[in-house]
Amino acid sequence: MSDIDCKEALKKLYEYLDGELSPTDARDIEHHLEICAACYPEVRLTTEYREALRRAAQGQPCCPEGLRHRIAHIIEKERRTPP
């Protein structure tokens, strides 16, 4: 098992929640999140926010493909920008 720090765990949080990590990376993130009290507020906020978005979007039509690409580009750019 890899010992990852908070910075690495939070950097991969969205990929973890979306099921996009390899099984090994997912286990490493999961293990860190289970034992790290410092990461708990960020994980809880993120999961609650995602759930609120999911509930709000129920029954809504999908957004246009162009908008989806622009949003994905903005998110990726933000993820790569150091805090």
Phi and psi restraints in degrees (value plus and minus 20) as a CYANA .aco file:
   2 SER   PHI    -106.3   -66.3
   2 SER   PSI     121.1   161.1
   3 ASP   PHI    -115.2   -75.2
   3 ASP   PSI      83.2   123.2
   4 ILE   PHI    -122.2   -82.2
   4 ILE   PSI     134.9   174.9
   5 ASP   PHI    -117.1   -77.1
   5 ASP   PSI     156.7   196.7
   6 CYS   PHI     -79.8   -39.8
   6 CYS   PSI     -62.6   -22.6
   7 LYS   PHI     -78.4   -38.4
   7 LYS   PSI     -66.2   -26.2
   8 GLU   PHI     -87.4   -47.4
   8 GLU   PSI     -62.1   -22.1
   9 ALA   PHI     -82.2   -42.2
   9 ALA   PSI     -65.4   -25.4
  10 LEU   PHI     -93.1   -53.1
  10 LEU   PSI     -49.8    -9.8
  11 LYS   PHI     -82.5   -42.5
  11 LYS   PSI     -55.2   -15.2
  12 LYS   PHI    -120.6   -80.6
  12 LYS   PSI     -11.2    28.8
  13 LEU   PHI     -77.8   -37.8
  13 LEU   PSI     -68.0   -28.0
  14 TYR   PHI     -86.1   -46.1
  14 TYR   PSI     -58.9   -18.9
  15 GLU   PHI     -84.1   -44.1
  15 GLU   PSI     -58.5   -18.5
  16 TYR   PHI     -83.1   -43.1
  16 TYR   PSI     -70.3   -30.3
  17 LEU   PHI     -84.1   -44.1
  17 LEU   PSI     -49.3    -9.3
  18 ASP   PHI    -106.5   -66.5
  18 ASP   PSI     -21.5    18.5
  19 GLY   PHI      50.8    90.8
  19 GLY   PSI      10.5    50.5
  20 GLU   PHI    -119.6   -79.6
  20 GLU   PSI     -20.6    19.4
  21 LEU   PHI    -111.9   -71.9
  21 LEU   PSI     138.4   178.4
  22 SER   PHI     -84.0   -44.0
  22 SER   PSI     138.1   178.1
  23 PRO   PHI     -76.0   -36.0
  23 PRO   PSI     -58.7   -18.7
  24 THR   PHI     -86.1   -46.1
  24 THR   PSI     -68.1   -28.1
  25 ASP   PHI     -82.6   -42.6
  25 ASP   PSI     -60.3   -20.3
  26 ALA   PHI     -82.2   -42.2
  26 ALA   PSI     -62.2   -22.2
  27 ARG   PHI     -84.0   -44.0
  27 ARG   PSI     -60.2   -20.2
  28 ASP   PHI     -83.1   -43.1
  28 ASP   PSI     -65.2   -25.2
  29 ILE   PHI     -84.4   -44.4
  29 ILE   PSI     -66.4   -26.4
  30 GLU   PHI     -78.8   -38.8
  30 GLU   PSI     -64.9   -24.9
  31 HIS   PHI     -80.8   -40.8
  31 HIS   PSI     -66.0   -26.0
  32 HIS   PHI     -80.3   -40.3
  32 HIS   PSI     -66.2   -26.2
  33 LEU   PHI     -86.2   -46.2
  33 LEU   PSI     -48.8    -8.8
  34 GLU   PHI     -90.4   -50.4
  34 GLU   PSI     -50.0   -10.0
  35 ILE   PHI    -128.3   -88.3
  35 ILE   PSI     -26.0    14.0
  36 CYS   PHI    -123.8   -83.8
  36 CYS   PSI      88.9   128.9
  37 ALA   PHI     -89.9   -49.9
  37 ALA   PSI     -47.5    -7.5
  38 ALA   PHI     -87.5   -47.5
  38 ALA   PSI     -53.1   -13.1
  39 CYS   PHI    -103.7   -63.7
  39 CYS   PSI     -37.7     2.3
  40 TYR   PHI     -74.4   -34.4
  40 TYR   PSI     -67.2   -27.2
  41 PRO   PHI     -79.9   -39.9
  41 PRO   PSI     -61.1   -21.1
  42 GLU   PHI     -86.2   -46.2
  42 GLU   PSI     -62.1   -22.1
  43 VAL   PHI     -84.8   -44.8
  43 VAL   PSI     -64.9   -24.9
  44 ARG   PHI     -83.5   -43.5
  44 ARG   PSI     -66.3   -26.3
  45 LEU   PHI     -79.0   -39.0
  45 LEU   PSI     -65.5   -25.5
  46 THR   PHI     -83.7   -43.7
  46 THR   PSI     -66.4   -26.4
  47 THR   PHI     -88.2   -48.2
  47 THR   PSI     -58.8   -18.8
  48 GLU   PHI     -87.8   -47.8
  48 GLU   PSI     -59.1   -19.1
  49 TYR   PHI     -83.2   -43.2
  49 TYR   PSI     -65.8   -25.8
  50 ARG   PHI     -82.7   -42.7
  50 ARG   PSI     -59.1   -19.1
  51 GLU   PHI     -87.9   -47.9
  51 GLU   PSI     -60.0   -20.0
  52 ALA   PHI     -82.7   -42.7
  52 ALA   PSI     -61.9   -21.9
  53 LEU   PHI     -82.3   -42.3
  53 LEU   PSI     -62.9   -22.9
  54 ARG   PHI     -80.8   -40.8
  54 ARG   PSI     -65.0   -25.0
  55 ARG   PHI     -84.6   -44.6
  55 ARG   PSI     -62.1   -22.1
  56 ALA   PHI     -86.1   -46.1
  56 ALA   PSI     -49.5    -9.5
  57 ALA   PHI    -106.7   -66.7
  57 ALA   PSI     -29.2    10.8
  58 GLN   PHI     -78.6   -38.6
  58 GLN   PSI     107.7   147.7
  59 GLY   PHI      62.3   102.3
  59 GLY   PSI     -22.4    17.6
  60 GLN   PHI    -106.7   -66.7
  60 GLN   PSI     126.1   166.1
  61 PRO   PHI     -88.1   -48.1
  61 PRO   PSI     133.2   173.2
  62 CYS   PHI     -86.4   -46.4
  62 CYS   PSI     131.9   171.9
  63 CYS   PHI    -100.0   -60.0
  63 CYS   PSI     139.6   179.6
  64 PRO   PHI     -80.2   -40.2
  64 PRO   PSI     128.7   168.7
  65 GLU   PHI     -77.3   -37.3
  65 GLU   PSI     -61.5   -21.5
  66 GLY   PHI     -80.0   -40.0
  66 GLY   PSI     -60.3   -20.3
  67 LEU   PHI     -86.3   -46.3
  67 LEU   PSI     -61.4   -21.4
  68 ARG   PHI     -78.6   -38.6
  68 ARG   PSI     -62.7   -22.7
  69 HIS   PHI     -86.3   -46.3
  69 HIS   PSI     -61.0   -21.0
  70 ARG   PHI     -84.6   -44.6
  70 ARG   PSI     -62.7   -22.7
  71 ILE   PHI     -84.6   -44.6
  71 ILE   PSI     -64.7   -24.7
  72 ALA   PHI     -80.4   -40.4
  72 ALA   PSI     -59.2   -19.2
  73 HIS   PHI     -84.6   -44.6
  73 HIS   PSI     -63.4   -23.4
  74 ILE   PHI     -83.3   -43.3
  74 ILE   PSI     -64.0   -24.0
  75 ILE   PHI     -83.1   -43.1
  75 ILE   PSI     -65.4   -25.4
  76 GLU   PHI     -82.2   -42.2
  76 GLU   PSI     -60.4   -20.4
  77 LYS   PHI     -83.7   -43.7
  77 LYS   PSI     -62.3   -22.3
  78 GLU   PHI     -85.5   -45.5
  78 GLU   PSI     -59.2   -19.2
  79 ARG   PHI     -83.3   -43.3
  79 ARG   PSI     -52.8   -12.8
  80 ARG   PHI    -103.9   -63.9
  80 ARG   PSI     -32.3     7.7
  81 THR   PHI    -106.8   -66.8
  81 THR   PSI     102.6   142.6
  82 PRO   PHI     -84.2   -44.2
  82 PRO   PSI     126.8   166.8
